[in-house]
Amino acid sequence: MDLIKLSKLAGIKIQIGGGIRSIEVIEELINRGTDRIILGTMAFDDNKLLEILSKQYRSKIAVALDSSKRTIRTKGWQYDTKLETFLVFAKLENLGIHDFIVTDIMKDGTSTGLNTNLFLELKKRKKKLNTRIIASGGISSIIDVEKALKCADGVIVGKALYDGSIPSRVLGSFLDELHNSRLVKRIIPCLDVKNGRVVKGVKFKNLRDSGDPVELARYYNENGADELIFLDISATLEGRKSMLNTIRSVAEEVFIPLTVGGGIKTVEDMAVIIKAGAEKVSINSAAINEPNLITKGAIKFGSQCIVVAIDAKRKGESWEVYSHSGTEPTGLDVLEWVKTVVDKGAGELLVTSMDKDGTKSGYDLDLIRAITHIASVPVIASGGAGNKEHFIDAINHGAEAVLAASLFHYNLLRIQDLKEFLDDQDVLVRI
């Protein structure tokens, strides 16, 4: 069994670069399951082919910019193109390339720290919100990783892992802390899927078709979403497992974290979903039926992988938890249930106001404030977004992430425009 198959079975995304010279090779690698192709020399030798690839396989292509004293080198760093790094970056970005792996080859392998000036300049020069820059070269410590993530969208760690300068447990702890960070606010589109189609209604009723989940996933991946949530909303009601083929297809389109929920009843179900490409699983009805499932999942996969979804409906001066896609009242008080799931090991809460869902009248701010006041884990606010100000309101009331569906699906608000608005309001978002 080849490396690509092994990686897919383990639920790992795989990128391949080096020696790729033709569209036939690229197509073969993609057909065999490669998530992203990294182009280096080819990107500079054949501009016409690169233009074709940028249109046909845009979400699958990344260009490696190997920079030495701010000019690009190719052919294994042996050939100096004399092309200025920033000009090449601007040209490729205008061509439609979204993803760049940038290596300062004077730093690579030296363990002397990242060239932060290079990446800060690239960050300043990028024109599009969906352009992503992955930093490489010189990483020697977890402090370097932290610095890199302040001036780039991702970081490559090589030698420091191999020689133990960054122990894997230290990197794991850092990533857990990063996940739980309440500094950077996240914008998350939600795909509510039924019978293979994205649907959306009002207060969980009168569902209407909103598009193909794979096409929408591709669109959000390319247009600034920080994460994506996929909820198979009829799986529990129909007593079946989630639609794995659709999940795999969605996972292949995104390089942002993917959370999947619906029909998950056991730790084994979680493992299958994660192997299909999800970074996190969301459980609701199963957690209500067996709260210890939260703990079992957290022990096996880490609490950062376990999202507990809470569908809340106002009941007098409090809120009641509903299960089975909002069709069954449970008698559980929302705030007491929040304390329980956090104690059981939930790493994140997805809180949906059933009263506000689909109304575009704003999030239930009282609900958000009450939950974030007692929860020690990040809270995703869901239900009711109708304009830019509503997102600010939810964040100001404690939400670490804000979710919306119809507002994004029907292009009533673009994620890029929302992020620019939030940035102008001094809300820290990934630009």
DOBA-210313 format. One record per residue (C-alpha): residue in one letter; x negated, y, z negated. Coordinates in steps of 0.1 Angstrom, whole numbers, padded with zeros to 4 digits, always signed. Each point is the difference from the previous one (the first is absolute). Layout:
<nodes>
aXYZ;...
</nodes>
This chain:
<nodes>
m+0000+0000+0000;d-0015+0034+0010;l-0006+0030-0022;i+0031+0019+0013;k+0023-0029-0008;l-0015-0004-0035;s+0004+0037-0006;k+0036+0001+0011;l+0008-0030-0022;a-0015+0018-0030;g+0020+0031+0007;i-0031+0020+0008;k-0001+0026+0028;i-0029-0004+0023;q-0020+0025+0021;i-0025-0011+0027;g-0027+0021+0016;g-0032-0006+0019;g-0007-0010+0036;i+0035+0007+0012;r-0002+0011+0037;s+0033-0007+0017;i+0038+0003-0004;e+0002-0038+0005;v-0020-0006-0032;i+0020+0026-0019;e+0033-0016+0011;e-0012-0035-0009;l-0011+0012-0035;i+0033+0017-0006;n+0020-0030+0012;r-0019-0022-0024;g+0010+0022-0029;t-0027+0027-0004;d+0015+0030-0017;r-0024+0026+0013;i-0027+0002+0027;i-0030+0022-0007;l-0015+0015+0031;g-0035+0015+0001;t-0021+0002+0031;m+0030-0009+0022;a+0018+0032-0011;f-0028+0021+0015;d-0008-0021+0031;d+0035-0003+0014;n+0022+0031-0007;k+0027-0012+0024;l+0004-0033-0018;l+0000+0017-0034;e+0028+0022+0013;i+0020-0031+0010;l-0006-0016-0034;s+0009+0031-0019;k+0035-0002+0015;q+0005-0037+0001;y-0016-0011-0032;r-0001+0032-0020;s+0008-0015-0034;k-0025-0029+0006;i-0030+0021+0010;a-0027+0018-0021;v-0030+0017+0014;a-0034-0002-0018;l-0019+0032-0001;d-0036-0008-0010;s-0016+0033-0008;s-0037+0009-0003;k-0008+0036-0008;r+0035+0008+0013;t-0003-0016+0034;i+0015-0033+0011;r-0021-0031+0005;t+0012-0031+0018;k-0013-0035+0011;g-0008-0010-0035;w-0012+0035-0010;q-0028-0003+0026;y+0013+0025+0025;d+0004+0037-0008;t+0029+0013+0021;k-0009+0037-0009;l+0038+0005-0006;e+0008+0021-0030;t+0020-0020-0026;f+0027+0026-0007;l+0006+0007+0038;v+0004-0038+0006;f+0023-0003-0029;a+0022+0029+0013;k+0001-0014+0035;l+0010-0035-0012;e+0026+0014-0024;n+0016+0019+0029;l+0000-0031+0021;g+0022-0017-0026;i-0024-0020-0021;h+0012-0001-0036;d-0026-0020-0018;f-0037+0007-0003;i-0028-0019-0018;v-0027+0025-0006;t-0035-0012-0011;d-0029+0023-0008;i-0027-0024+0012;m-0027+0019-0018;k+0017-0009-0032;d+0011-0036+0009;g-0016-0026-0021;t-0020+0025-0021;s+0022+0000-0031;t-0006+0037-0004;g+0036+0012+0000;l+0024+0012+0026;n-0006+0030+0023;t+0030+0018-0014;n-0007+0032+0021;l+0006-0020+0032;f+0033-0013-0011;l+0012+0032-0015;e-0007+0017+0033;l+0019-0027+0019;k+0029+0002-0024;k+0001+0038+0006;r-0001-0004+0037;k+0027-0027+0005;k+0031+0014+0017;k+0025-0027-0006;l+0015-0014-0032;n-0001-0036+0013;t-0037+0001+0007;r-0019-0022-0024;i-0037+0001-0008;i-0017-0029-0016;a-0034+0009-0016;s-0030-0023+0002;g-0037+0002-0009;g-0019+0003-0032;i+0026-0011-0026;s-0019-0012-0031;s+0024+0004-0029;i+0036+0002-0010;i-0005+0038-0003;d-0010+0001+0037;v+0032-0019+0008;e+0020+0026-0020;k-0018+0029+0018;a+0007-0016+0034;l+0037-0002-0006;k+0001+0037-0008;c-0013+0009+0034;a+0012-0029+0022;d+0030-0023+0004;g-0019-0032-0009;v-0035-0013-0006;i-0021-0030+0010;v-0021-0017-0026;g-0026-0025+0011;k-0034-0003-0015;a+0011+0012-0034;l+0024-0029-0003;y-0025-0026+0012;d-0028+0011-0023;g+0023+0005-0030;s-0005+0037-0003;i+0038+0001+0000;p+0013-0031-0017;s+0032-0013+0015;r+0018+0002-0033;v-0010+0037-0003;l+0013+0007+0035;g+0032-0019-0008;s+0006+0021-0032;f-0007+0032+0019;l+0026-0009+0026;d+0025-0009-0027;e-0005+0034-0016;l+0002+0017+0034;h+0033-0017+0006;n+0013+0013-0033;s-0013+0035+0006;r+0027+0026-0004;l-0020+0027+0018;v+0006-0007+0036;k+0037-0001+0009;r+0012-0025+0026;i+0026+0002+0028;i+0017-0033+0006;p+0025-0008+0028;c+0023-0030-0008;l+0012-0026+0025;d+0032-0016-0013;v+0003-0030+0023;k+0031-0021+0007;n+0002-0026+0028;g-0033+0012+0014;r+0010+0036+0003;v-0007+0031-0022;v+0033+0013-0014;k+0010+0029-0022;g+0032+0010-0017;v+0014+0022-0028;k+0000-0013-0036;f-0009-0035+0013;k+0031-0001+0023;n+0010+0006+0036;l-0033-0012+0014;r-0010+0012+0035;d-0027-0011+0023;s-0032+0021-0002;g-0024-0018+0023;d-0025-0028+0004;p-0022-0006-0031;v-0031-0007+0019;e+0003+0032+0022;l+0007+0021-0031;a-0029-0015-0019;r-0023+0008+0029;y+0013+0036+0001;y-0004+0006-0038;n-0035-0015+0001;e-0010+0024+0026;n+0017+0030-0014;g-0012+0006-0035;a+0019-0024-0023;d-0020-0010-0031;e+0017-0033-0005;l+0030-0019+0015;i+0027-0020-0019;f+0018-0028+0018;l+0032-0012-0018;d+0019-0030+0014;i+0032+0012-0016;s+0022-0030+0008;a-0024-0028-0009;t+0011-0003-0036;l+0037+0004+0009;e-0003-0027+0026;g-0021-0022-0023;r-0030-0003+0024;k-0036+0010+0001;s-0013+0031+0017;m-0004+0001+0038;l-0037-0009+0002;n-0005+0004+0038;t+0013+0036-0002;i-0022+0007-0030;r-0031-0014+0018;s+0008+0022+0031;v+0004+0031-0022;a-0032-0008-0019;e-0019-0002+0033;e+0010+0035+0008;v-0011+0018-0031;f-0032+0007-0018;i+0017+0017-0029;p+0012-0020-0030;l+0031-0020+0006;t+0025-0010-0027;v+0025-0027+0008;g+0031-0009-0020;g+0031-0022+0004;g+0006-0036-0007;i-0031-0004-0022;k+0008-0024-0029;t-0033-0017-0009;v-0037+0006-0002;e-0003-0023+0031;d+0023+0024+0019;m-0023+0028-0010;a-0030-0018+0013;v+0017-0007+0034;i+0010+0037+0003;i-0036+0012-0008;k-0014-0025+0025;a+0023+0014+0026;g-0017+0034-0004;a+0016+0018-0030;e-0022+0017-0025;k+0028+0001-0026;v+0032-0018-0007;s+0032+0016-0013;i+0024-0020-0022;n+0034+0010-0013;s+0027-0027-0006;a-0026-0027-0006;a-0016+0021-0027;i+0034+0005-0017;n+0007-0037+0001;e-0035-0009-0012;p-0020+0029-0015;n-0031-0023-0005;l-0003-0001+0038;i-0015+0035-0003;t-0027-0013-0024;k-0007-0031+0021;g-0005+0022+0031;a-0021+0025-0018;i-0023-0028-0013;k-0005-0016+0034;f-0002+0030+0022;g-0007+0030-0023;s+0026+0024-0013;q-0008+0024+0028;c+0017-0024+0024;i+0033-0003-0020;v+0026+0027+0007;v+0032-0003-0019;a+0029+0016+0018;i+0028+0015-0021;d+0034+0009+0015;a+0015+0024-0024;k+0036+0013-0002;r+0012+0026-0025;k+0022-0012-0028;g+0011+0028-0023;e-0031+0016-0014;s-0023-0029+0010;w-0006-0022+0030;e+0007-0037+0007;v-0022-0024+0019;y+0016-0017+0030;s-0012-0031+0018;h+0005-0018+0033;s-0005+0031+0022;g+0022+0022-0023;t+0030-0023+0001;e-0001-0014-0036;p-0001+0020-0032;t-0022-0017-0026;g+0009+0017-0032;l-0037+0009-0005;d-0008+0036-0010;v-0025+0014+0025;l-0024+0015-0026;e-0001-0031-0021;w-0006-0021+0031;v-0029+0024+0010;k-0016-0007-0034;t+0004-0037+0005;v-0014-0003+0035;v-0030+0022-0008;d-0007-0022-0031;k+0002-0030+0022;g-0027+0013+0024;a+0017+0020+0028;g-0026+0022+0017;e+0025+0023+0016;l+0037+0009-0001;l+0021+0007+0031;v+0030+0018-0015;t+0030+0006+0023;s+0030+0021-0010;m+0031-0017+0014;d+0020+0031-0006;k-0024+0021+0021;d-0010-0026+0027;g+0005+0013+0035;t+0018+0032-0011;k-0029+0023+0008;s+0010+0020-0031;g-0033-0004-0018;y-0015-0026-0023;d+0016-0007-0034;l-0024+0022-0019;d+0014-0010-0035;l-0006-0036+0008;i-0036+0006+0012;r-0008+0021-0030;a+0014-0025-0024;i-0019-0029+0015;t-0033+0017+0005;h+0001+0013-0036;i-0002-0036-0013;a-0018-0019+0028;s-0037-0004+0000;v-0001-0011+0036;p+0006+0019+0033;v+0036+0006+0009;i+0012+0002+0036;a+0031+0022+0003;s+0026-0011+0025;g+0035+0011+0009;g+0013+0034+0012;a-0028+0018+0018;g+0014+0025+0024;n-0026+0028+0004;k-0036+0009-0009;e+0009+0016-0033;h+0016-0032-0013;f-0034-0018+0002;i-0016+0028-0020;d+0028-0003-0026;a-0006-0037-0004;i-0038+0005-0004;n+0005+0027-0025;h+0022-0023-0020;g-0027-0026-0002;a+0002-0022+0031;e-0035-0012+0013;a+0015-0009+0033;v+0031+0010+0020;l+0019-0022+0023;a+0024+0008+0028;a+0017-0019+0028;s+0026+0017+0023;l-0017+0034-0003;f-0031-0016+0016;h+0017-0026+0023;y+0021+0026+0018;n-0028+0025+0002;l+0018+0026-0021;l-0034+0005-0018;r-0034-0010+0012;i-0024-0013-0026;q-0028+0023+0014;d+0022+0030-0006;l+0009-0012-0035;k-0036-0005-0009;e-0010+0035+0013;f+0029+0015-0021;l-0011-0019-0031;d-0036+0010+0005;d+0011+0036+0003;q+0018-0004-0034;d-0033-0013-0015;v+0012-0036-0002;l-0029-0023+0005;v+0007-0023+0030;r-0021-0019+0025;i-0003+0023+0030;
</nodes>
